[in-house]
Amino acid sequence: MNNLPFGIVAFYVFILGLCIGSFLNVAILRGLSGEDIVFGRSRCPKCQNQLAWYMNIPLVSYIFLRGKCAFCKEHISFQYPLIEFISGLCFLGSFLAFGLTLKFALVCFILSLFIVLSATDFKETVILDYHAYLLAFVAFLYSVFKFSDLTIVQSLLGGIFGFLFFEIFSFASRKLIGFRMFGEGDSLIAIGIGMLFGIKIFLVVAVLSFLIQCVGSIPLLIINSYKQRKIQLSVAYLIVLFSIFLLIILNYIDINNSFYLFFAIFISALLIWALKNILFEIRTKKMILDKNENKENIENPPYCLLPFGPALIFAAFLCLFFLPQIKEFFKIFIS
Ligand SMILES: [Zn+2]
């Protein structure tokens, strides 16, 4: 391996990532439908024709078939090339960070599980238990092999803490506003993430994931409430989003003190008005749900348009590769 030029190895690692991505697509679809992952050749989900090997080359086939099935010309979901490409990039990224080592292999395994967990959560807001437990197992191996600074005990404590963290939040929100703030799947993912990072860094991951969830879902909430002609509500969401960006930006620039005070009071007043509106919306929705006596629906937060799992996983991904930069980012808020 040492004789091969770096670029060529990197290219092959990317190709390997594409192929694994192709397998991950199968794991996602058959995981959701309950089919066997390993056996059975790939078929077109529409016409059930078996695919020849040359119709099944990651990324390449999708481009040459122009996103259509060779038999029935049905559009092939963009999920296939997207997952393959993301997987290729993840493999390439961990090769650039860790070289061809055992750590590289474990990180690739973890990232593959991240991809599968996010995809099933995005597609059907489902997190399969065995995906989450597998993540916990690989995360545990990660500290057994000393790839993190954690002892085995710290890793185990991190897993327990991660689980309890989201369960307690969910329990409290169920008592206070009537529905779980996070799904049960989120608590299961948190076991693996807690084991990977330990208690301290897990808290960083959790805060970062809240931030990602806000920035990711608030634009959708704005559009959604605007479409429903709830203009006041969409303005309220806009103010929350604006305040988050402001909080981040203000920490990077120096401004005059008395102006800052005036500004802070003004923004706080706006924010209180906005939160009052949003809380009113949540209460109204809860009342509608209670009237329907549809207990199934109460499990799902009625105010959220995106599942939380992918945000949690994306935060963990960022901390896996960019922990020093993220610590620096949060230090600004603390000092
Ligand atoms: Zn077809």
Residues whose N, C-alpha, C, O or C-beta is under 5 A from the ligand:
A	BS01	ZN	C44 K46 C47 C69 F71 C72 E74
